[in-house]
Amino acid sequence: MSSSKMDMEVHPSISTLTMVKTIGAGTMGQGIAQAGALAGYDVVLYDVAEGIFEETVY
């Protein structure tokens, strides 16, 4: 079995993804959430620090 065929069996097609969930709303988490939103995905952003969300909502 070729590696590309094996990859398709192990990893679902990216077209089946509908939502991006990011744990951690720091610099990297915000970037991942923003990239997902700009790509048209529904985005959920989690963080343990409640005050961080005032900084992340644009």
C-alpha positions, 0 to 999 in steps of 0.5 A: 500500500502506498503511503498516500493511500495509507494516509487517506485511510488513517486521516479523514479528509480535511473537507469533512472538518466543520469546526476548529476547537482551540484550547488555550487563547494565548498568542498561538491559540488566537492565531489558530482560531483566527485562521480557522475562522478566516477559512470559514470554519466554526471556531470554539476557543477555550482557556482557563483564564476568564479575562483572556477573552476580552483580549481575543474578541476582535 
